Amino acid sequence: MQAWRRECRVPHVDQGRLTGTFADRDTFLAASSFETPMTEAYDLPLPEFVVGSQIGPYRVQLPGS
C-alpha cells in the first residue's frame, strides 16, 4: 500500500491504514500502476464532512458532551 500511495496520481491524504480522497472510487483505484486490493470504508457527503456532522472513522464531539 505504501508503494501505491507514493505513486498515486490524485490528491489524497494518508491517515494510518486509511487513505482519503475526493476522487470517485474508480478514479482513485486507477491512480497508480500498482494493483492492490482496497475496500471503500467510508463514503461521506461533502457538506456533512465540511460541517463536521459526518467525519468517517472519527467520533463527532457534540458541544456540551
C-alpha positions in Angstrom: 0.0 0.0 0.0 2.9 2.4 0.7 4.3 2.0 -2.8 0.8 2.5 -4.2 0.4 5.7 -2.2 3.7 7.1 -3.3 2.8 6.6 -7.0 -0.8 7.7 -6.6 -1.6 10.5 -9.2 -4.6 12.0 -7.5 -4.6 14.2 -4.3 -5.1 12.1 -1.2 -4.2 12.1 2.5 -2.9 9.2 4.5 -4.3 8.6 7.9 -2.9 5.4 9.4 -4.2 2.4 7.5 -6.8 4.7 5.7 -6.3 6.9 2.7 -8.8 9.7 1.9 -9.6 11.5 -1.3 -12.3 13.5 -3.0 -11.9 11.3 -6.1 -14.5 8.8 -7.0 -13.7 5.1 -6.3 -12.8 4.1 -9.8 -10.6 7.1 -10.5 -8.8 6.5 -7.2 -8.2 2.8 -7.9 -6.8 3.6 -11.3 -4.5 6.4 -10.0 -1.4 4.1 -9.6 0.2 1.5 -11.8 0.3 -0.9 -8.7 -2.6 -3.1 -8.2 -3.7 -3.5 -4.6 -6.9 -4.7 -3.1 -8.9 -1.9 -1.5 -12.3 -1.6 0.1 -14.2 1.6 0.5 -14.8 2.0 4.2 -16.5 5.5 4.2 -18.3 7.5 1.5 -19.1 10.8 3.1 -21.4 13.5 1.8 -19.2 16.6 1.3 -21.5 19.1 3.1 -21.7 16.9 6.2 -18.0 16.3 6.2 -17.3 20.1 5.9 -19.5 21.0 8.8 -18.3 18.0 10.9 -21.5 16.1 11.3 -20.1 13.1 9.4 -16.4 12.6 9.7 -15.9 8.9 8.9 -13.9 6.9 11.4 -13.8 9.7 13.9 -16.2 10.4 16.7 -18.3 13.5 16.5 -17.8 15.5 19.6 -21.1 17.3 20.2 -21.0 20.7 22.1 -21.7 20.2 25.8 -20.8 16.4 25.9 
